[in-house]
């Protein structure tokens, strides 16, 4: 399908591709990874022909259809469903021709082709894609102009998915989606029948939806089989092997050089020395891949305070009196809570966190806060509040007006902006660098609560990993809205669900929630029209409850087996330590024999527990797949 051969490309003197070579076959779903700014989006533009590349550098299969999302759907009066349907150009053309064609043979050809391409079921397919991306049936009949740019990006994504091109090119497709939409898209791409090349930093998508990873590192392209975790393991193994081989090579080089230095002056050894010298000159140094360095995030820890830090009591939240978005909320937030907020876009997640952050007052009821509570609130739109004509250094100086030059420089460096970046204007920073700067500024003085609304949209995988580490090291509370399921699972230990005008703790875990979302879209989407009939809503709730109920005992069995393994393993460690401390007297020999016997029995028990866990986990995972 796609061949890249010895591709060379520079931009502003910087080498993006250096003899890069890769091949992608038909039917592969490929996750394209690499640090921000390494050239991933540039390569997509080359494939589309927007940036020049020599014919022999990038070649595509003849007669293939390319599809990508280049911009949001236009703000026209055309409905969403019509906008998506017209993206299948051939179908639209044939339907238009069918209206005017008079030749019986041509009419027959048109109808045959329409039948072959499933044109008459097109509307239902388009509606299914729009529903998966968060649009209710009533939304789909509304004009595009009534939706914001973010929602129109979803419409554009729906259009290219509906068109089903032979080579689907997607650049960070989950950035405009909520968690539910990201889960749906992941499942859709996994079943996509053609070839896809997807630039993404979403680990769950890269692990679950792709068959291969295309990695861009140091100007080179490499293809790996499997998902992102498999790629990371293989890459680590390759790097370890290169380091080991390099060490052996250097030892060989030293040995040969010592021989040359010692014997080149002796006539009897001159030939051998000369031979070794030539071999030494031919010995090529093995290059060790240079790992990209990711700067850490540092969130200062707050001073301790007594819980709770926030209580929401009988509160209605919204923006207009008498029109609450969320009703009758009763929630509690303690100083060590790590909570991820679930729920489709438009249901009120941002409204909830704005109220908790004090950005909007409750319409009724109360939001009680600890009198010394300090809150750091991050939302993507706040990046625009940074001053574009000022540098990171200028922003830090504004919050440290009495500090010395050296102190300001040191503080700026702690935020990740060293000498090379401290004086760069904000308008010239990347999206990830702006997000890093904003996170550093709002947490500078040690907040008790971090409220993060989609913090990862401009962060690459390395930066996301660093963010997870920083949040787990942080000793305050964290409230998180994210479409990145990996981030939510790695940070949060509690879940809140915002849906149907309510917000409450969710008792399941992310795996169960994921299964419910995939079980025929049971999580409702925001609708601009009438609500579903009561019996439909009741059936949906019952189906969700039944699915969750069926999964619970399987998960409980797997968890119990895992806990059993952990307990036995800890006992084995203590037993091994006791064995290591035994002396060599006669009584010690007897004790050693006894403990050794106990150890053998313990190892056997661990084996049985692991077998039980494997069986239980397989059953649980099979149930999850069945739910999909």
N, C-alpha and C positions, 0 to 999 in steps of 0.2 A: 504493500500500500504506500509506504513512505520510506525513501532512502535519503540519508544525509551523508555526503561523501566529502571528506577533507574540507570542511567548511571553515573558512577564515573570515573574520569580521571584526573590525575595530570601530569604536565610537569615541570621538574626541580623544584619540590617541590611546584609549584603553582597549586592550584585547578582550573581547567577549568570547570568541570562538577561535581556537587554535588547532587546525587540522581535525576538527570534530567530526566523528563518524558514528552513525547509528542506523538501524533498520527496524521498521515497525511493520508487522504483518497484518493481513486482514483479520478482523475480528478481535484484535487485542484491545483491551481497555488499559491505557497507559497513564500512570500518574507521573507528571513532570515536576521534579523537585530540584531545588537549589536555593542558595541564599538570595535575599532580595537584592535586586540590581545586578544579578549575574548574567541576565540575558534571556530569561525564559519567555517573556512577552515579546521580545525582539524576534526570537525564533518563530513564534506563532505568526507574527506579521510577515516574516520571510516566506513561510509556508503558504500564506494567503496571497503572496505576491505584492504586498504593500511596501516591502523593502526589497531592494534588488539583491538577488543571489544568482550566481552563474547557473546555467542550465544543468551543468554536471555536478553542482554542489547539493541541490535539493531536487529530487525527482519524485513525482507522484504517478500512481497508476492512471492510465488514460481513461477518460470518460467518468472519472470519479466526481462526486458532488461534495463540495466542502460546505460546512456550516459552522457559524460562530456567532457570538453575541458581541457586536461592536458598539452598540449604544442602546439606550432605552427605547422602548416603543414610542412612536410619536404621540403627542397629546391631541389626538383627533376626536371627532365625534363618533367614530366607528367603535362598535362594541368590542369587548375583549375577545369574545369567541370568534368574531369576524376577523379581527386582527391576526389571530393565531391561524385560522383556516387559510388565509391568503398566503401564508408562508410556504405552503406546498404549491410552488409555482406551476408545476405540471398539471395538478388537479384543477387549479383555478383556470388555467388556459383551456383545458379540455371542456370544462363545464361551460365556459363562455362560448367556445366553438360549437358545442352541442345545441346552444340556443339558436344558432343561425345555419347550421349545416343542413344541406338538402340532398346530397348524394347518399343513397342508401348504404353503399359500401363504406363510405367515410363515417356515417353514423354508427354502423356496426363496429367499426374499428374503435371509435371513441368509447362506446359503451363497454366493449370488451376490455379496453385498457382501464377504464374506470373501475370495472369489476375486479380486475386483477390487482389493482392497487388499493382495494378496499375503500374507494372514495365515498361510498354511501354510508360507511360507518365512521367517516372522518370526524363528524361533529361530536360524536360520543367520545372518540379518542382525544380530541382537543379539550373537551370538557373535563375528562379525567385528568389530563396533565395540569390544567388550570386549577382543578380542585386540589391536586397534590401539592401545588405551590401556594395554596392558601386562599383561593378565590371561591366564594360560595356560588351557588347557582344564580342567585340574583346579581351578584357582582359581575358575573360573566356577561350579562346583558347590558351593563352600564358602559358609557363611553370611556375611552382611554383617558380623555382629558380630565375626568373626575378623580384620577389617581395621582399620587405623588411620584416623583422620579424613581424612588426605590421600588415602588410597586410596579411601575412600568418596566423596570429592569427585569422583574419577574415575568412580565408578559413577553418581553423579548426572548427570555430563556425558554418559556413555554413554546414560542413560535419555532425556535430552532430544534427543540426536541420533537415537536410534531412533524417537522419536515423530514426528520430521520435521515440526515446526510450520510454518505458513505464514510466520510471522515469528519467527526465531530470535534471541534476545537473549543475548549472552555478555559477561561482564565479566571480563577478564583470564583467559581459559580455560587459558592455558599455565602459569599459576603453580604448579599442582600436578603438572605433567608433567615427564618427563625430556626430553632432546633428541629421543630416538626418538619419544616420544609427541607432541611438538610438531610434528615433521616429518609424522607420520601425520595429525594433526588439520589441519594446513595443507593437505595434499592432499585430505582429506575435504571441507573447507569450499570448496575451489576447485571441487569437483564437486557441491556441494549444490544441489538443483534449485529451492529456494525462496529467500525473502528472508532475509538475515541482517544484523544490526547488531552489530558486535563491538568492544567497548572493549579496546584492546590497546596495549602499548608494544613489542611484538615486531616489529622492522623486517622480518624475513624473512616473517612471516605477513602483514604489511601490504603487502608488495611482491608476494607470490606468490599470495595467496588471495583478495584483494578486487578488486572492479571499480571501486569509488569510495572516496573518503575524505571523511568528514564531520568538519570541523574546528571546534572550539569555542575561540574566541579573543575575549577582552575582552567576553564576554557575547553574542557573535554567532555564528551558525552559517553555515558555507559548505560547499558540496559541490563536490568536484573529481573529475574523471574520472581513473582510473588508480590506481596504488599510491602508497605513501608517498614514494618518491623523486621521482615525477612531481609530487606535491603540493608537496614542498619547493622544487622548481625553479620551479613556477608561483607559489608564494607569494613567493619571492625576486624574481621578475620583477615581480610586482604591486607589491611594496614599493619596488623600484627606480624603477618608473614613477611611483609616488606621490611619492617624494622629488624626482624630476626635475620633475614637474608643479608641486609645491609651490614649488620654487626659481624656476621661471618665473613662477608666480603672485605670489610675493613681489617679484620684479623689476618686474612690471607694477604692483603696488601702490605700490612706491616711486616709479616713474615718474609715476603718476597723482597721488600726493601732492605730489611736487615741482612739478607743473604747477599744482595747486590753490594751494599755498603761494606760488607766484611770481606768479600772475595774478589771484587772487581780488579784489585791491584795484584792479585796472585795469578801468575801465568797458568798454573795448573787448573784454576777454576774460572779463568776469564771467559771461556765460551759459555759455561753454565750461567755465569753472572750476566753476560750480555743477553742470553736467551731469556732469563728472568726479567731483565730490564724491558725487553720488547713486549713480553707478556704483560708486564705491569702497565705499560703505555696503552695496551689494547683493552685493559680491564675497565669496562664502563661502570660508572657508579649507578647503582639502582636508585631511582627517584622515589622518595617516600611521599605519598599524598599529604599535602598540607591541609590540616583540618581548619575550617573556618572558625575563628574565635568569636564567641558570642559574649557580649558584655552582660554581666549580671544586673538584675534589678535589685535595688535595696530599699526596703520599706522600714523606716525606723519604728521600733516598738513603742507602744504608748505606755503611759503610767497606768498601773492597775486601778480598777474601780469595781465597786460592788454591782452585781447583776440585779435586775435586768437593766440594759442600757436603753432599750426602747420598749414601750408597750402600746399597742394599738387597741383601743377599747370602743366597740360599737361604732366604728367610723365608716362614714361614706366618703369616698374620694372621687374627685373629678375636677372639672374646670368651670362648669356653669351651675349655679344654684338650681336645685330641682332636677338636674340631669347627671346623676352620679355614674361614673364608669364602674366603680367597685362599691359594693354595699355591705354594711354590717360586718366589718372586718374586726376580728379579735386575734391578734398576733403578739408574739413576744420574741425579743431578740436579746440574747445574752452576750457577754463580752468575749466568749470563745467560740461563738457559732460560726460555722462555714456552710452557707446555704446557697443553693442554686435555685433560681426561679424558673419554672417551666410554664409553658403556655404559648399558644400561637400569637404572632404579631397582631396588634390591634385589640387584644383582649384586656390590656391594662397593666402589663408588667412595668413599663416605664412610668406610668401614673403612680404605681405603688412606690417605686424607689424614689421618685421625686417628692412624694409626701414624707417618706422616711427621712430624706435628706433635708427637708424643710424648704424645698423649692416651691411647693404649693401647700396651702392650709387645708385641713379636712373640711368638707362641706358640713358634716355633722359628726358628733362623737369626739373622741380625743386621741391625739398621738402624744404620749408622755415620753420625755427624754431625760436621761440623767443630766443634771445641771452642768456637769463638767465634760459632757460628751463632745468629742471632736470628730467630724465626719469628713472623709475625702470622697468626693463624688466624681466619677469619670464617665463621660458619655462622648460618643464620637463627634457630635456637633460642637463639643467644647474645644476640639482641636482648632476650629476656626476662630476661637477667641484668642489664640496666641497672636502676638504682634508680628506680622510678616516681615517688617523692616528692622526687627531687632533680633539679636542672637540669643543663644542659650545663656551666654554669660550675662547679657542685659537682663534677661528674665530672672536669673538668680540674684543679681544685684538689687533688683526691685524688692525682693523679699528679705534681703540682708543689707539694709541701707547703711548700717554702721560698721560693716565688716571691712577689713582691709582687702587690697587687691589680691594678695596671696590666699586669703581665706575664701574669697569669692571663687577664685580659680579652682581651689581644692574642692569646694562644694559643687561646682559645675562638673568637675571630673567624676565625682561620686555619682552623679546622675547619668554618667555614660558619655560625657562630652569632654574629651581630653583636648590637648593643645590643637589638634588638627580640626576639631569640630566646634570648639567653644565659641568661636567668633563667626561661624557661618550663619548667615541670615536664615530665619525660620522659613521664608519662602523658598529657599534652596534645599531644605531638608526633605528627606523622603517621608512618606506617610508613617512608616515605622518609627523613624527618628522623632517625628512630631508627637506620636503617641507616647514614646519613652519620655520625652521632655515633660509632657503634661502630667504623666503619672508621677514623675519625680517631683514636680512643683506642688501638686495637691497633697502629697504625702510627706512633704519636706519636714514638717514640724511634729510628726508622729501622731497620726490619727488613730482613734480607738476603733473606728469602723470604716472599712473600705467598701464603697458601693461602686461596682464596675459593670457598666452597661456596654456589652460587646467590645471588650478591650483588645481583642486579637485580630481585628479586621485587616490591619496593615503589618502584622508581625509574621515573620517566617517561622519555620518549625523550631529552629534553634532559640529564637527569642521567646516563643511560646513555652519551650521547656524551661527557660530561665525564669519566666513569669510564674510558672507552676512552683518552682523551687522557692522563689521569693515569697509567694503567698503561703506556702506550707511552713516557711520559717517565721512568718509574721505572727505575732502573739496577740493580735487583736481580732476583731470579728470581720468576716468577709461576706458580702452579699453580691451574688454574681448572676448576671443575665448574659448568656452566651449561646451561639449556635454550635459551638465547638464541644461536642459531647466528651471528647478526651479531656479537655480542660475541666469541665464540670465534674467528671468522675474522679479526676486526680486531686481536686481541691475540696469539693463539697462533701460533707457527711450528713447533710439534711437537705430535703427538697420541699419547696413550696410550689403549689400549682395555682396558676391564675387562669380562670376560665368561667364563662357565663356570669360575669359580674361578681365573682367571689374569689377570694384568695385564702388558701388554707394549707396546712402541712400535708404532704403527699407521703403515704406510708410505704409505698413500694420503692424500688430503686430504679436507676436509669435503664437497666436491661428490661425490666417489666414495662416501664413507660414506653420504651422503644417498641416492644412487642405490641402494645396497645395501639400505638400510632400506625404501625404497619398492618394491623389486623383490619384492613378495609377502611382506614381513615376514621377511626372512632373518635379522635380528638376533634371537636367541632371547630370550625373556622368562623371568623367574624363575618356576619352577613348584613348587608344593607337592606335586605328585604324582610319578609315574614319569617318567623321562626318555624322550625319543623313542627309538624303535628305532634301532639303530646305522646301518642302511641309510638311514633318513630323515635322520639327522644328517650322514651322509656326502654324501647328495644335496644337502642344504642348503649344506654347505661347498663342494661342487663348483659349485653354481649361483652362489654368491657369488664364487668365484674366477673363473668364466667371465665374469660381468658385469664384474668389475674388469679382467680381462685385455682385454676388448673395448673398454673405455673408455680404457685407458692410451695406446695409440698415437694416438688422436684428440686426447687432451689434450696429448700430447707435441708433436704437429704444431702445435697452436694456440699452445702455449707458445714453441716455437722461432720461430714467425712473429712473436710479440709481442716476443721478445728481439731479433729482427732489426730490427724497427721502432725499438726503443729505441736500438740501436746506430747505425742510420742517422740518427736524429733528433739524437743527440748530435754526430755528425760534421757534420750540417748547421748546428748551433749554432756549432761551432768555425769552420766555413767562413764563416758570416755575420759572425762577429766579425773574422775576417781581412779580409774585404771592407770592413768598416767602418773598419779601420785603414790602408787603402791611401791613399797620397797622390795627387798630381796630376801627377807627372812622366811623361815619355814611357815610361820603363820600368815605372812604376806602371800606366799604361794597359794595357800588354801583360799584366802580371800580373793585372789586374782582368778582362780578357777571358778569360784562361785559367781563373781561379777561377769566373767566371760560367758558363762552359761546364760545369765540373765540378759546379757547383750545380744546373744544369738536369738533368744526368744523375742526380744524387743525389735530386732531387725526384721524378723519374720512378721511380727504384728504390723510394723510400718508397711511392709509389702502388701499385706492384706488390706490395710486401710487405703493405700494408694489405688489398689485394684477397685475397691469399692467406690472411691472418689471418681475414678475414670468412668466407671459405669454410670454413676449418678450424673456426672457432668455431661456425658453424651446424651442421656435421656433429656436433660434440661435444655441442651442446645438444640436437640431435635424438635422439642416442643416450641422453642423460639422460632426455628425455621418454618415449622408448620403454621405458626401464627402469621408469618410473613406471606 
